[in-house]
Each structure stands twice: as C-alpha cells, then as structure tokens.
C-alpha cells in the first residue's frame, strides 16, 4: 500500500512514470545501487528522526551519515532516530522504503546538501523493492521540503 501511496503522490507532479520496481530488494543503499546499476552515493537515503517529539525526514546522499555535531547545531538536540517498529506509523512507510513521497501529514522533510553533488539521484518509493529516478529540481518540487541543511559527513570507507 505504501508503494501505491508514494506512486500516486508522485503522479501529481508527473513523475510516476520514473518509478522503478525490482524483483530484488533495494532496501539498503548497497542493494539499491546494485538494482539500479549506479554508485551508492547516488542513492538518496531517507532517514527518520524525532525532533522535539515530532517526526522529521532527512534525505541525504547514500555515502553520507549524520554528523552528530552538525545535527545538534541545527536542531538543538541530539540526533534520535525513530525506532524501526515506529517508523511506519509515524512516517507512513516501512523501513527500507522510507521516502519523502506520500508521507503522513505534519512530517517535515529536509534535504541535505550532499545531494547537490549529483544531477540524478534515486530515492526509494515506499517499498523495499522500488526507487524513483529524479533530478535535484524534481526532488525539490515533489518532496515538499522545508529547507536545505548541512548535517552529514562522508562515510569512512574500509
């Protein structure tokens, strides 16, 4: 149902034709990159947090993770991810398919500046075997984002 909800939401922007479904899992950055034959960094992962008890989403490049100091500076509190078993009820999508499309009312979406490194990015589309190919401008338009923020750092490799 979450996939249908996200795809229907994207239809309002004429982007539903860019949605891809896979026979294999795309729930993790690594799995999505394999399914899409792209770099892990091009996967737009969507992370769920509570700020002041209110759910928010932060969309970031796949090769990034939250920098706790930057996060605390932005939101004036320590980063607190939503518990896996609470994500669907608070956000509207299950872990592995979380995206900023067709989410619950009142969830603020933030885009991390790491996404600006790419012309094309691939967020999930409500399920653990889907993605949507978007330009940064299409993501801005369709995500109803609140603002661009800088709260991430590059994941150390090896």
NUZA-833723 format. One record per residue: x, y, z of N, C-alpha, C in turn. Coordinates in steps of 0.02 Angstrom, whole numbers, padded with zeros to 5 digits, always signed. Layout:
XYZXYZXYZ;...
END
This chain:
+00041-00060+00000+00000+00000+00000+00043+00063+00000;+00097+00060+00037+00143+00117+00041+00171+00136-00027;+00188+00084-00067+00215+00096-00135+00162+00132-00177;+00101+00108-00174+00046+00138-00213+00035+00211-00191;+00037+00222-00126+00028+00290-00099+00083+00337-00124;+00144+00314-00123+00201+00355-00146+00196+00368-00221;+00179+00316-00259+00175+00324-00332+00117+00371-00351;+00061+00364-00317+00003+00409-00329+00022+00481-00313;+00059+00490-00259+00082+00557-00240+00126+00587-00295;+00172+00547-00322+00217+00571-00375+00180+00586-00439;+00122+00554-00449+00081+00566-00509+00060+00639-00513;+00049+00671-00456+00029+00742-00455+00082+00787-00487;+00144+00763-00489+00200+00801-00516+00222+00774-00585;+00184+00726-00611+00202+00695-00674+00265+00653-00670;+00279+00625-00612+00341+00588-00601+00330+00513-00591;+00267+00491-00591+00252+00421-00579+00283+00374-00632;+00294+00401-00692+00325+00360-00745+00400+00349-00734;+00429+00382-00684+00501+00374-00669+00513+00323-00614;+00458+00294-00588+00463+00245-00534+00484+00177-00562;+00530+00144-00527+00553+00078-00547+00538+00029-00490;+00516-00031-00509+00506-00086-00461+00554-00141-00480;+00581-00175-00429+00632-00226-00440+00608-00294-00416;+00637-00347-00444+00623-00415-00421+00665-00432-00360;+00710-00387-00343+00756-00398-00288+00750-00339-00239;+00778-00347-00180+00773-00294-00129+00816-00233-00148;+00788-00176-00132+00826-00113-00138+00822-00076-00071;+00814-00114-00017+00802-00086+00049+00863-00050+00078;+00923-00071+00059+00983-00038+00084+01015+00001+00027;+01059+00046+00044+01095+00085-00007+01132+00038-00054;+01166-00011-00026+01205-00058-00067+01159-00097-00114;+01104-00123-00088+01057-00161-00130+01026-00117-00185;+01008-00056-00167+00979-00010-00216+01029+00006-00272;+01091+00017-00253+01142+00034-00304+01152-00025-00352;+01150-00086-00326+01156-00145-00369+01095-00150-00416;+01035-00141-00388+00974-00146-00427+00971-00093-00483;+00998-00034-00468+00996+00022-00516+01059+00028-00558;+01110-00012-00542+01175-00008-00576+01203+00063-00573;+01205+00090-00512+01232+00158-00502+01279+00157-00441;+01308+00214-00427+01351+00220-00368+01308+00225-00305;+01334+00199-00250+01298+00203-00186+01283+00276-00168;+01329+00320-00183+01320+00391-00167+01259+00421-00201;+01239+00393-00259+01182+00420-00297+01114+00398-00268;+01116+00352-00221+01054+00331-00188+01036+00385-00137;+00976+00410-00140+00953+00461-00092+00919+00425-00034;+00956+00415+00020+00927+00380+00077+00889+00430+00120;+00833+00406+00147+00790+00448+00187+00790+00422+00258;+00814+00464+00304+00822+00445+00374+00767+00477+00416;+00742+00440+00465+00686+00463+00507+00710+00480+00577;+00692+00540+00600+00712+00562+00667+00653+00592+00704;+00662+00599+00769+00615+00637+00811+00651+00700+00834;+00618+00757+00823+00644+00821+00846+00589+00852+00889;+00603+00860+00953+00552+00886+00998+00490+00841+00999;+00501+00776+00990+00447+00728+00989+00409+00724+00923;+00429+00765+00874+00394+00767+00809+00437+00732+00756;+00405+00689+00715+00444+00654+00663+00466+00700+00606;+00528+00690+00585+00555+00726+00526+00591+00675+00482;+00603+00694+00419+00643+00655+00373+00701+00697+00349;+00759+00665+00342+00817+00697+00312+00838+00653+00254;+00838+00682+00194+00859+00646+00134+00932+00665+00120;+00974+00615+00113+01046+00626+00105+01075+00579+00052;+01133+00595+00027+01167+00552-00021+01185+00486+00014;+01186+00432-00024+01197+00366+00003+01265+00354+00036;+01314+00397+00021+01380+00389+00050+01390+00434+00111;+01336+00457+00140+01340+00503+00197+01307+00472+00258;+01326+00498+00316+01292+00481+00379+01286+00545+00419;+01244+00543+00469+01231+00602+00510+01294+00620+00549;+01312+00683+00546+01366+00711+00587+01332+00738+00650;+01342+00705+00706+01306+00722+00767+01314+00795+00788;+01373+00823+00781+01385+00892+00800+01345+00940+00755;+01346+00928+00690+01308+00970+00643+01233+00964+00656;+01210+00902+00669+01139+00890+00683+01117+00929+00745;+01157+00923+00798+01140+00957+00861+01140+01033+00852;+01187+01058+00813+01190+01129+00799+01127+01153+00762;+01103+01112+00716+01043+01130+00676+00979+01124+00717;+00970+01068+00751+00906+01053+00784+00906+01064+00859;+00963+01085+00887+00969+01099+00959+00953+01039+01004;+00964+00980+00978+00958+00919+01018+00997+00863+00984;+01011+00812+01022+01048+00754+00998+01006+00716+00947;+01038+00690+00895+01003+00651+00844+00971+00589+00875;+00906+00581+00865+00870+00524+00892+00829+00493+00835;+00855+00438+00807+00818+00405+00754+00755+00373+00781;+00704+00370+00739+00642+00338+00758+00654+00263+00760;+00627+00229+00811+00635+00157+00817+00602+00122+00758;+00635+00069+00735+00614+00033+00675+00540+00015+00676;+00515-00007+00734+00444-00029+00737+00395+00030+00742;+00421+00091+00745+00377+00150+00748+00379+00192+00684;+00425+00176+00639+00434+00216+00578+00371+00218+00536;+00340+00160+00523+00282+00159+00479+00224+00200+00507;+00210+00194+00571+00154+00231+00599+00168+00306+00602;+00230+00327+00613+00246+00398+00618+00258+00431+00550;+00287+00393+00503+00307+00422+00438+00257+00403+00383;+00234+00341+00382+00189+00318+00330+00219+00266+00285;+00283+00251+00294+00318+00199+00255+00359+00156+00303;+00369+00093+00283+00411+00047+00322+00485+00061+00308;+00528+00043+00356+00600+00047+00346+00617+00006+00284;+00660+00034+00242+00678+00002+00179+00643+00033+00120;+00588+00068+00134+00550+00102+00082+00535+00175+00099;+00565+00199+00154+00552+00267+00176+00576+00317+00123;+00531+00363+00107+00545+00415+00057+00502+00476+00075;+00515+00533+00044+00476+00592+00061+00411+00599+00021;+00387+00545-00010+00328+00548-00053+00270+00510-00022;+00213+00542-00016+00154+00509+00012+00161+00494+00086;+00194+00538+00121+00205+00528+00193+00147+00557+00234;+00147+00542+00298+00095+00567+00343+00097+00643+00348;+00041+00673+00359+00037+00746+00369+00078+00766+00430;+00110+00824+00426+00147+00851+00483+00218+00828+00489;+00242+00786+00441+00312+00764+00442+00352+00813+00399;+00399+00849+00430+00441+00895+00393+00497+00858+00358;+00513+00879+00296+00565+00848+00256+00621+00899+00247;+00683+00876+00259+00743+00916+00249+00786+00881+00198;+00819+00919+00155+00865+00891+00105+00935+00911+00124;+00979+00861+00131+01048+00875+00148+01086+00898+00085;+01131+00946+00094+01167+00974+00037+01210+00923+00000;+01223+00866+00030+01262+00813-00004+01228+00791-00069;+01163+00798-00074+01127+00779-00135+01145+00824-00194;+01167+00885-00179+01184+00933-00233+01246+00913-00272;+01281+00860-00249+01339+00835-00286+01319+00798-00350;+01254+00785-00358+01230+00742-00413+01177+00777-00455;+01175+00758-00519+01122+00782-00563+01060+00739-00555;+01071+00674-00546+01017+00625-00540+01027+00587-00475;+00972+00576-00438+00975+00536-00377+00916+00487-00378;+00921+00437-00334+00871+00383-00333+00845+00371-00262;+00791+00405-00242+00760+00390-00178+00716+00327-00185;+00700+00296-00128+00652+00241-00127+00584+00269-00146;+00537+00223-00156+00469+00244-00173+00417+00205-00133;+00427+00203-00067+00376+00174-00024+00380+00100-00010;+00425+00065-00045+00432-00007-00033+00506-00026-00034;+00520-00087-00012+00589-00110-00009+00615-00139-00075;+00576-00129-00129+00599-00151-00195+00579-00099-00248;+00588-00035-00231+00570+00018-00279+00617+00078-00271;+00618+00118-00324+00656+00181-00323+00626+00226-00377;+00643+00290-00374+00621+00337-00425+00681+00378-00446;+00690+00385-00511+00747+00422-00539+00726+00496-00545;+00760+00540-00507+00742+00610-00505+00802+00656-00513;+00789+00714-00543+00839+00768-00540+00831+00801-00472;+00880+00841-00453+00875+00878-00390+00814+00924-00391;+00801+00956-00447+00744+01000-00453+00678+00962-00444;+00674+00902-00472+00614+00861-00464+00605+00839-00391;+00661+00824-00357+00658+00807-00286+00633+00867-00246;+00660+00925-00261+00637+00986-00226+00562+00996-00235;+00539+00991-00295+00469+01003-00311+00423+00951-00277;+00442+00888-00281+00398+00834-00259+00403+00818-00185;+00456+00837-00152+00466+00818-00082+00433+00865-00032;+00411+00923-00055+00382+00973-00010+00430+00987+00049;+00494+00993+00031+00546+01000+00082+00542+01069+00116;+00565+01069+00178+00563+01130+00218+00623+01174+00202;+00683+01142+00201+00744+01180+00184+00802+01133+00170;+00853+01161+00137+00917+01126+00128+00956+01134+00193;+00987+01080+00216+01027+01083+00277+01094+01048+00265;+01140+01057+00312+01206+01026+00309+01217+00990+00375;+01197+00925+00378+01203+00888+00440+01238+00821+00431;+01273+00812+00376+01303+00746+00362+01378+00751+00351;+01409+00692+00353+01479+00685+00336+01486+00621+00294;+01541+00618+00257+01554+00559+00215+01569+00499+00258;+01541+00442+00239+01553+00379+00274+01625+00358+00259;+01661+00343+00310+01731+00320+00301+01729+00251+00270;+01767+00241+00217+01769+00175+00184+01827+00134+00211;+01814+00067+00215+01866+00019+00234+01893+00034+00300;
END
